[in-house]
């Protein structure tokens, strides 16, 4: 299935730009590490191109993260909301 056809129904979202920024890594630097050109990195970040499985795994290896932390079928929320969710009290009964 072509990226254009599957894109409308089964998009692949990613955090590549956020992960690069956190590491102060340029597109050129990431491109060299995953052996593609910088334009490919830009297309991936914009969602204009979906990575092959091999490329996705190379990207994950650079960031030392599992695939599900970098790529998703649903949009990612802000990292801050995922990292700093309110802690619910545990083990507290109604009587105090």
N, C-alpha and C positions, 0 to 999 in steps of 0.2 A: 504494500500500500504506500502510495506516495505521501511525503510529509504534508503536502497541501490538502489532500483528501482526509487524512487521519487527524489533521490539526484541528478541524472544527469540532469533531466528536470526541477525540481522545488526545487533548493537548498534553504536552510534557512541560511542566514548569521546573525551573531550576533556581538555585541560589548562587550561581557562579560569580556574578558581579559582587554580591555581598561578601562572599568568601575571599575573593581577590582583594577587595577593599580592606577587609579585616587584616589581611596579611601584607598590605601595602605592596601588592604585586600588580604589575602592569599587564595589559593584554599580551604584549610581546613576550614577557617573561613566562606567562602561563603557556602561550603558544609553543615556545621552545621546549618546555617541559613535557608537553603532551604531543609534540611533533606534528603540529598543524600550523597554518598561517594565522596571524593575528585577526584577519577578517573573519575567519571561522569562529574564533572565540567571540567576537562581536555578534555574529549571527546566532550563536548559541545563546548568548545572554539576552538577546532581544526576542528569542523564541522563533526566529526565522528559519532555523535549522534544528533538527533533532539529532542527537549523537547516536552513533552506532553503539552497540553494547561494549565493544572494545574501547571506543573513545570515552564513553561514560565511566568505565572502570579506570582508565588512565587518569581522568579528571579526579575521581574519588581518591585514587592513590596519592596524587599530589597534595590534596587537602587532608589526607589521612582520616577520611570519614566514610561511613557506609553509604551505599547508593541512595537509600531512603532519606538521608540527611541532605543530599544534594539535589535529587530529582524527585518529582512527585506528579501524580495525575491530577491532583487538586492544588489550588493556589496556596502558597505558603503565607502564613501570617507573619507579622513582625517577630523577629527573633526574641525581642525583649519580652513579648507576651508569653512566649513559650518557656523562656528561662526564668521569668519572675512571676509565675502564677502565685496567687495568694495561697498560703499554706492553711489547709483546713485542720482544725484541732482534731486529734484522734484520741479515742478512749475516754472522752468526756461524756458522762451520762446526763440525763435530764435533771437529776437532783444535785448536780454539782460535783 
